[in-house]
Amino acid sequence: MSNESLANLLKEERRFAPPADLAAHANVTAEAYEQAKADRLGFWATQARRLTWAEEPTETLDWSNPPFAKWFADGKLNVAYNCVDRHVENGLGDRVAIHFEGEPGDSRSITYAELQREVSRAANALVELGVRTGDRVAIYMPMIPETVVAMLACARLGAPHSVVFGGFSADALATRIQDADARVVITADGGYRRGKPSALKPAVDEALTRPGTENVRSVVVVRRTGQPLEEAGGTWTEGRDLWWHELVDRQSDQHTPQAFDAEHPLFILYTSGTTGKPKGILHTTGGYLTQTSYTHHAVFDLKPESDVYWCTADVGWVTGHSYIVYGPLSNGATEVLYEGTPDTPHQGRWWEIVQKYGVTILYTAPTAIRACMKWGDDIPAKFDLSSLRVLGSVGEPINPEAWVWYRKHIGGDTAPVVDTWWQTETGAIMISPLPGVTETKPGSAQVPLPGIAATVVDDDANEVPDGSGGYLVLTEPWPSMLRTIWGDDQRYLDTYWSRFSGRYFAGDGAKKDEDGDIWLLGRVDDVMLVSGHNISTTEVESALVSHPKVAEAAVVGATDPQTTQAICAFVILRGGAAEDEGLVEELRAHVGKQLGPIAKPKRILPVAELPKTRSGKIMRRLLRDVAENRTLGDVTTLTDSSVMALIQSKLPSAS
Ligand code: 6R9
């Protein structure tokens, strides 16, 4: 980025105060900011006591070898005990932990007592397979209860799991198995997606033919779809492959959890990044669980005795780890787990689920919200959504229009929207409003949580004044921070800690508004340079989405001989909007009016779909390839690779 700061163009004036009754009974009040400010480490030491420790920590942070942090290093605890057993010991065994809703409509409710028995059986099964503390286990599963059970069983044994998205290919799975040197793979015959069984086991079979995966001794297979393996192109390897129901069901439901050091590895989760091989982000035990538990309590105002919480993320994404498994279960929440897609068998499926279980807290991604906007307001209007009292968003900057739609059409114009900024690397939410405290602004994640230090700096690492833009940095270590990149300390240093000395560089552009609130502007790799101005993709996308005919937009900078880069926009129109002659001019004029003439896209292409990762992030890199007439880069993390062919077919062959 040039010295000039990011253009600070978008003006968003709407404000929403917290509902009075929520504020009056909020789990966390404004005082928390004061306490954490006065004594940050003391604040986190207090939060660590949310957990049950076998040995209480006396140390909080060891930062003697930065940026390699140790939190609560002399404490010992078991994560599975904290997420399951202690709730049963506290008399909450009959509380439902998970309401599972399968895509075909099958459902199952699992209490904490049942979860304890199931996790114990699974832990005993892994022990029988020779899994020892420290061994890595790969988990390649659909969104079913056994996935959560498998993760907790690993945590119970101190065997770090590496969950790989069920949508990833055999190649992606093989790379991740190799890098972590996994010993066991837990998978399923398949899961249901869009009304059909979608097989998983064949990809495992294929991955295990690749060099570097020889150390995998066992493959445990959950029967979910019942589709014959051969029919899906899979095989069965005697001596290696075992059915979950044959192995796990015959185990004892008693298992005594052992306490591990707070810094014992809990899991590795791979993030793809734009270049190079995927990074194995390593999270450890005590600090991670402290911050996921605290943030889940604070940001969602969870009242475990009355709330029904639902995070729609896939468990293969960090959001699933922290806010389906570890945060909510450590807090004794009752939660919904849904296997399928939002539009199967109909576009009201999510709202039907909210109504069925009386969901009170919903946590989802902007991409899903924009899809629902596109399908139309009348769909959620058919369901009773009055139980909802807090709405969360994560994964991308949420366009103000989508934020307001979410609040109005899903939240009954009363539920606060909390826009939560964080990353796989941060482990837990870092920047977010608090629903009982913060007056919210559509499109802004606003303030670092109590105990978190974040700011925006310029190229020379100077903090920018309010009203200016630059790079988001985290200036103090936090409990759930990544500890390193698995097997590659140097890459950890280079990627996050070398751009700005002593500060964590998140890779996101951001600005501070006149009140000092933080607005995320997208990955810095995506920032466009147009005639000497840095323009954020997020702001142009939000301007496009604020036009009534646009449901979704992705903007990239394509090389241009006159202006360095030219803005190229791909837009999905709202249901019913016609793709007529005047449309492109109308949208260009609209952006010009919202942001100024410099931000007017040079080209606007209406498309049917946008390329996205499984966690819903738009892959702008691929759109840049299209806009610059290049062959496409790596598409292995794309949800649906046919999307790119569709987009390319819309382009005039020479541009
Ligand atoms: C949790 C998660 C991290 C990147 C992050 C940023 C983007 C996530 C956001 C957001 C703006 C938000 N991001 N939440 N941008 N506002 N509320 O998404 O982790 O998959 O590792 O992605 O996602 O660009 O740097 P991960």
Boltz pocket constraint, residues with backbone or C-beta under 6 A from the ligand:
constraints:
  - pocket:
      binder: B
      contacts: [[A, 271], [A, 317], [A, 318], [A, 319], [A, 393], [A, 394], [A, 395], [A, 396], [A, 397], [A, 398], [A, 419], [A, 420], [A, 421], [A, 422], [A, 423], [A, 424], [A, 425], [A, 431], [A, 445], [A, 506], [A, 507], [A, 508], [A, 520], [A, 521], [A, 522], [A, 523], [A, 615]]
      max_distance: 6.0
